[in-house]
Amino acid sequence: MFKQIQLPSGLTEKLRVKIKKLFNNEQEIYEQSKKSLSTQLEKIKYKKKELVLRFLDEARTESDENLYENIKRDLDSEELKLSVQLEDIENNLAQAVKVLEIALVLANNCQRAYKKANPLLRGLLSKAFFERIAISNGQIVSAKLNAPLDFLCKNRIKNSAPFELNYQSGPGGNRTHDLCFAKAAFCH
């Protein structure tokens, strides 16, 4: 079963090159987002500084102090939100590239890895590759691959009896997923 879905080395290398090219383009978009968030963050910090300086310079009433605290709390909240978004942007692309690289290596060596694995690891590999697999009398009677492997291998498995194709496979969820898999039907 794993032999049918294992990606050939040549195909894996083509995928790696295409993914790198796509992620280089995506990096530009991430950099623009980072720049925008950094600019917004700097504006918030400036507003906070100005707020404190004005508060210290002016005579104030209790309502002025309440207003100051409310504005400061809102600015602190916005600063935290922007900081988290900036951190997420910095981590998302690197993590996506790492996950795809691991997936390519595993897909390129899945049959060998499965044969050498102990029963527990075989179960984990099966879960990583298959959404569902049905076995009757020791024979696989139906199998459905997890995304994105189902999309990548649809042409290789479309005529294979035990495989069920998910015609919705491929582009889906987030921007990086769309970018990586919407532009390529690599398993020809």
GIJO-V54353 format. One record per pair of residues at least 4 apart in sequence whose ideal C-beta (glycine too) atoms are under 7 Angstrom apart, sorted by the first residue. I is the first residue (numbers start at 1). J is the second residue. Records with the same first field share a line. If there is no record, write none. Layout:
I = J, J
This chain:
1 = 140, 143
2 = 6, 110, 111, 114
3 = 111
4 = 156, 157, 160
5 = 110, 129, 145, 149, 153, 157
6 = 107, 108, 110, 111
7 = 11, 12, 107, 108
8 = 12
9 = 13, 108
10 = 14
11 = 15, 186, 187
12 = 16, 104, 108
13 = 17
14 = 18, 186
15 = 19, 104, 186
16 = 20, 104
17 = 21
18 = 22, 184
19 = 23, 100, 180
20 = 24
21 = 25
22 = 26, 179, 180, 183
23 = 27, 93, 97
26 = 30, 93, 176, 179
27 = 31, 93
28 = 32
29 = 33
30 = 34, 89, 93
31 = 35
32 = 36
33 = 37, 89
34 = 38, 86, 89, 90
35 = 39
36 = 40
37 = 41, 82, 85, 86, 89
38 = 42, 86
39 = 43
40 = 44, 82
41 = 45, 79, 82, 83, 86
42 = 46
43 = 47
44 = 48, 75, 78, 79, 82
45 = 49, 79
46 = 50
47 = 51, 75
48 = 52, 72, 75
49 = 53
50 = 54
51 = 55, 68, 71, 72, 75
52 = 56
53 = 57
54 = 58
55 = 60, 68
60 = 64, 65
62 = 66
63 = 67
64 = 68
65 = 69
66 = 70
67 = 71
68 = 72
69 = 73
70 = 74
71 = 75
72 = 76
73 = 77
74 = 78
75 = 79
76 = 80
77 = 81
78 = 82
79 = 83
80 = 84
81 = 85
82 = 86
83 = 87
84 = 88
85 = 89
86 = 90
87 = 91
88 = 92
91 = 95
92 = 96, 176
93 = 97
94 = 98
95 = 99
96 = 100, 176
97 = 101
98 = 102
99 = 103
100 = 104, 180
101 = 105
102 = 106
103 = 107
104 = 108
105 = 109
106 = 110, 113
107 = 149
109 = 113
110 = 114, 125, 129
111 = 115
112 = 116
113 = 117, 125
114 = 122, 125
117 = 121, 122, 125
118 = 122
119 = 123
120 = 124
121 = 125
122 = 126
123 = 127
124 = 128
125 = 129
126 = 130, 133
129 = 145, 146, 149
130 = 143, 144, 145, 146
131 = 144, 145, 146
132 = 143, 144
133 = 140, 143
134 = 141, 142
135 = 139, 140, 141
136 = 141
140 = 162
141 = 162
142 = 162, 164
143 = 162, 163, 164
144 = 164, 166
145 = 149, 150, 153
146 = 150
147 = 151, 169, 172
148 = 152, 181
149 = 153
150 = 154, 166, 169
151 = 169, 170, 181
152 = 186, 187
153 = 157, 187
154 = 158, 165, 169, 187
155 = 185, 187, 188
156 = 187
157 = 163
158 = 165
170 = 181, 182
171 = 178, 181, 182
172 = 177
173 = 177
174 = 178
175 = 179
176 = 180
177 = 181
178 = 182
